[in-house]
């Protein structure tokens, strides 16, 4: 594992094989992602480089636009995804490629929860990712399903992976309760567009086996 710091983010790079192997970018608010990489290695023997970007300002940098707090105990989303995506494409990913010393075969954007929403959103804003993983992605986000209907990809993705826990829609919060229906609708739309896509259900609620769920998505996308 290599560690670099770019744009005030700690970035942890994993990979034992080729420097030109597929590069998977994933965003997280804390941790080094070692458990995701460990789980991934137990699921596939394909060569891959995984870059885990930590210290992400979660409610700002992973949200495409503003969203009020879901309850009084959480922060509002402040819509900084576009600004962060510019940092990602202009500064962070070039630094990762420089560290690897090679151009990757292709690039994947992967994420869990709001970072799963960001992964799908990024397909409409940049053409550098050819595949995306949204594990327990926040497809409940207000107006996002309408956004996917009205906008075109910058580059039609080769593969897109969706997953949820089978208890995620069972919540008192009306907005969060839409997550399964909305994920299924976006998945169906992509399937109709001829994209190689899957929507996988896992046992449990939103917080169960997060690292394993993310690794499952990455293994499928490879």
VOTORDREN-402464 format. One line per 2 residues: number of its first residue (from 0); their letters; for each residue x, y, z of C-alpha. Coordinates in pm, 1 decimal, decimal comma. Each point is the difference from the previous one (the first is absolute). Layout:
N
NUM = a = X Y Z | ... .
END
This chain:
222
0 = xx = 0,0 0,0 0,0 | 119,9 349,4 -91,4 .
2 = xx = -123,3 319,9 159,5 | -2,0 345,3 -157,5 .
4 = xx = -168,3 328,9 94,3 | -167,3 208,8 -269,9 .
6 = xx = -252,2 284,4 43,6 | 10,0 -62,0 378,4 .
8 = xx = -119,0 -358,5 -53,6 | 185,8 -309,0 118,2 .
10 = xx = 5,9 -245,6 -289,6 | 82,1 -367,1 50,5 .
12 = xx = 103,6 -197,4 -309,0 | -16,2 -379,7 -9,1 .
14 = xx = 111,4 -239,6 -270,4 | 249,8 -282,2 -31,2 .
16 = xx = -0,2 -50,0 -375,3 | 31,1 211,5 -310,5 .
18 = xx = 21,4 378,7 23,6 | -225,6 14,7 -308,6 .
20 = xx = -270,6 -219,9 154,8 | -351,3 148,0 32,1 .
22 = xx = -7,8 285,2 252,4 | -291,1 13,2 243,3 .
24 = xx = -64,8 333,3 172,8 | -209,7 -3,0 316,8 .
26 = xx = -81,5 280,6 243,0 | -46,0 -27,4 375,8 .
28 = xx = -23,4 240,1 292,3 | 242,8 -197,2 218,2 .
30 = xx = 227,7 -304,3 5,9 | 255,7 -139,2 -242,6 .
32 = xx = -222,4 -249,9 -182,4 | 221,9 -296,3 88,4 .
34 = xx = -299,6 -218,5 86,9 | -158,4 72,1 -340,4 .
36 = xx = 321,4 -101,8 -176,9 | 34,5 -311,5 215,1 .
38 = xx = -358,5 -102,2 -76,8 | 53,1 71,1 -370,2 .
40 = xx = 310,3 -220,5 -12,5 | -203,2 -285,9 148,8 .
42 = xx = -260,8 36,5 -277,9 | 211,0 35,1 -313,7 .
44 = xx = 351,9 -69,2 -122,0 | -18,1 262,0 -274,5 .
46 = xx = 269,2 265,9 9,4 | -127,5 333,1 124,1 .
48 = xx = 122,9 320,5 159,1 | -229,2 142,9 266,9 .
50 = xx = 32,4 363,3 106,2 | -192,1 88,6 317,1 .
52 = xx = -47,1 373,8 48,4 | -58,7 77,7 366,5 .
54 = xx = -91,8 319,7 187,8 | -281,3 76,3 -244,0 .
56 = xx = -240,1 270,5 122,3 | -285,6 -248,0 -25,5 .
58 = xx = -316,4 213,5 4,4 | 150,4 260,0 -230,9 .
60 = xx = 237,0 -167,1 -245,0 | -215,5 -308,1 -64,1 .
62 = xx = -328,3 188,0 -54,4 | -90,1 135,3 -346,6 .
64 = xx = -221,4 277,8 137,1 | -146,9 118,6 328,9 .
66 = xx = -225,4 -226,7 206,7 | -151,2 86,7 340,7 .
68 = xx = 98,5 -219,6 297,3 | -189,3 -329,6 16,5 .
70 = xx = -53,6 52,5 372,5 | 110,1 237,0 274,2 .
72 = xx = 308,8 -210,2 80,1 | 167,2 18,6 -341,6 .
74 = xx = 157,6 271,7 -211,1 | -153,5 133,0 -321,2 .
76 = xx = 160,5 -84,1 -333,9 | 155,8 310,0 -150,9 .
78 = xx = 55,2 -100,3 -362,8 | 376,2 14,3 -49,9 .
80 = xx = 32,8 -299,8 -233,6 | 85,2 202,7 -312,2 .
82 = xx = 276,9 189,8 176,4 | 142,3 -322,6 144,5 .
84 = xx = -23,4 -178,8 -335,0 | 219,1 273,1 -150,9 .
86 = xx = 261,7 -64,3 270,3 | -31,2 -373,2 -61,1 .
88 = xx = 53,0 19,2 -375,7 | 251,7 288,0 -7,3 .
90 = xx = 218,5 -74,6 303,4 | -70,3 -321,5 189,1 .
92 = xx = -20,7 -257,4 -280,1 | 305,4 141,1 -185,5 .
94 = xx = 197,2 -31,3 326,7 | -116,6 -362,2 40,1 .
96 = xx = 102,6 -82,7 -358,6 | 338,3 163,7 59,4 .
98 = xx = 48,9 -216,4 310,0 | -91,9 -313,0 -198,7 .
100 = xx = 223,2 104,0 -288,1 | -240,0 -120,4 -267,4 .
102 = xx = -328,4 71,2 -174,9 | -267,6 -242,3 127,2 .
104 = xx = -177,4 -237,6 -237,1 | -323,8 171,1 103,7 .
106 = xx = -135,5 186,5 303,6 | -287,1 -83,4 234,0 .
108 = xx = -176,3 233,9 241,8 | -137,1 -187,7 301,4 .
110 = xx = -167,4 103,3 321,7 | -230,2 -85,9 287,6 .
112 = xx = -304,1 199,9 111,5 | 39,0 365,8 -108,3 .
114 = xx = 324,1 -96,9 -174,3 | -206,0 -249,5 -201,3 .
116 = xx = -226,1 287,6 -105,2 | 309,6 202,4 -89,9 .
118 = xx = 132,3 -289,4 -210,8 | -314,1 -3,5 -214,6 .
120 = xx = -18,1 381,4 -14,5 | 359,3 19,9 -121,7 .
122 = xx = -92,6 -196,3 -315,4 | -202,9 303,8 -109,8 .
124 = xx = 280,4 248,5 71,0 | 322,9 -161,3 -126,5 .
126 = xx = 100,7 -259,5 -258,1 | 300,8 -143,1 185,2 .
128 = xx = -187,5 -288,8 165,6 | -118,1 -291,6 -213,3 .
130 = xx = -157,6 -195,9 288,6 | -174,9 87,4 327,2 .
132 = xx = -89,4 -170,5 328,0 | -282,1 129,5 221,1 .
134 = xx = -15,2 -219,5 311,2 | -299,2 94,3 216,8 .
136 = xx = 0,8 326,5 -193,9 | -219,1 291,0 108,1 .
138 = xx = -235,1 -13,4 -298,1 | -269,1 147,8 229,1 .
140 = xx = 172,8 337,1 -43,0 | -259,5 264,6 -96,1 .
142 = xx = -41,5 49,3 -376,9 | 282,7 -240,4 -87,3 .
144 = xx = -212,8 -248,6 -188,7 | -138,0 289,4 -208,9 .
146 = xx = 357,9 112,6 -64,0 | 93,4 -340,8 -141,0 .
148 = xx = -300,9 9,0 -231,5 | 65,9 349,5 -136,7 .
150 = xx = 378,4 -7,7 -41,7 | 241,2 -190,2 -222,8 .
152 = xx = 314,8 -183,6 105,3 | 326,5 170,6 -90,4 .
154 = xx = 101,3 -350,2 -104,5 | -234,8 -296,8 -2,4 .
156 = xx = 136,6 -236,1 268,3 | 99,9 -358,0 -82,8 .
158 = xx = -126,5 -131,7 332,8 | -194,2 131,6 300,6 .
160 = xx = -58,8 -186,1 326,9 | -276,8 79,7 248,6 .
162 = xx = -69,3 -162,5 336,7 | -210,5 53,0 310,7 .
164 = xx = -73,0 -174,4 327,6 | -341,0 -168,7 4,9 .
166 = xx = -102,1 198,7 308,6 | 112,6 345,7 -121,0 .
168 = xx = -344,4 104,4 -124,2 | -160,1 -102,2 332,3 .
170 = xx = 33,6 335,4 174,8 | -226,7 260,8 155,5 .
172 = xx = 160,6 267,6 -215,4 | -218,2 38,1 -310,0 .
174 = xx = 286,0 121,8 -220,3 | 240,4 -279,2 99,0 .
176 = xx = -283,3 -248,0 -49,2 | 4,5 71,7 -375,0 .
178 = xx = 355,7 -128,1 -44,2 | -84,6 -348,4 -130,0 .
180 = xx = -262,1 116,8 -250,5 | 221,6 279,7 -128,5 .
182 = xx = 308,2 -220,2 -27,9 | -205,3 -256,8 -189,2 .
184 = xx = -130,7 268,9 -235,5 | 347,9 133,3 -81,6 .
186 = xx = 128,1 -355,7 -44,5 | -288,2 -75,4 -239,5 .
188 = xx = 67,2 320,3 -195,2 | 367,4 -93,5 -41,6 .
190 = xx = -91,4 -352,2 -103,4 | -233,2 141,4 -266,1 .
192 = xx = 290,6 213,5 -120,5 | 197,8 -318,4 -68,3 .
194 = xx = 243,7 43,8 289,4 | 136,2 -314,7 165,9 .
196 = xx = -148,4 52,3 345,4 | -119,0 -191,8 305,5 .
198 = xx = -199,0 82,2 313,6 | 94,7 -228,3 288,2 .
200 = xx = -180,8 -28,4 333,3 | 192,3 -81,1 318,4 .
202 = xx = -132,8 -101,4 341,8 | -27,8 273,8 260,4 .
204 = xx = -37,9 373,2 37,1 | 212,0 284,3 -136,0 .
206 = xx = 282,1 -43,8 249,5 | 59,3 -374,4 -31,3 .
208 = xx = 315,0 -132,1 -172,9 | 77,3 329,6 -174,1 .
210 = xx = 358,2 -93,2 -96,9 | -106,3 -343,6 -124,8 .
212 = xx = -285,6 146,5 -205,1 | 233,6 252,0 -160,7 .
214 = xx = 257,3 -269,4 -75,1 | -271,4 -219,3 -157,1 .
216 = xx = -88,4 280,3 -235,9 | 361,7 60,8 -98,4 .
218 = xx = 56,8 -372,6 -57,0 | -303,6 -12,5 -230,9 .
220 = xx = 102,3 309,5 -194,3 | 345,0 -145,1 -70,3 .
END
